Amino acid sequence: MPVLDKQMRMKLQGELAYVNERLDQIRQNRDEQGYYNYEIELWKKKRQEIMNQLY
């Protein structure tokens, strides 16, 4: 059973890295591509859900 827990943790950490990278990209390109705050809030919510599962 610990292997499954470790695998799940690694999966969540990978998802968290992706979400953080996506948020950084949105912030950097906001002026050029005109991202809406709605999309940013969705990514932040996803990040918070992952953080809650990890810790």
N, C-alpha and C positions, 0 to 999 in steps of 0.2 A: 504493500500500500504506500509506503513512503516514496517509491519511484513515481507513482501517479501524482502525488502531491508536488514533487519536485518538477515533474514535467508541466503541470498546470502553472506552477509559479514561473517557470521559464517562458511559457506561452504568454502569460500576462505581462511579464517584463518586456517581451518583444512587442506586444501590442502597445504598451505604454511608451516605448521608444518611438514607435511609428506615430502615435498620436502627438507626442511632443514635437517630433520633427515636422509634422503637418501643421501644427499651430505656428511654429517658427516660420515656415514657408508662407503661410497666410499673412502673418504680421509683416514680413519683408515685402510681399507683393501686393499688399492691400491697396496702395495708391494706384498701381498700374492696372490691376484686375478688378478692383472695386468689390472685394468680398463684403458680404453683409455680416453684421454682428450676429445674426441668427446662426450662420454656419460656425462662427467662432464659439458661440455658446453651446452648440451641439458637440463640438470637439472637446470643450472644457468639461461638459457633463460626462462624456465617455471617459475622459481621463480620471475624473473623480470616482466613477464607478470602478475602474480598474484599481485605483489606489485603495478604495474601501475593501476590495477583495484581497489585495496584497498585504495590507497591514491591519 
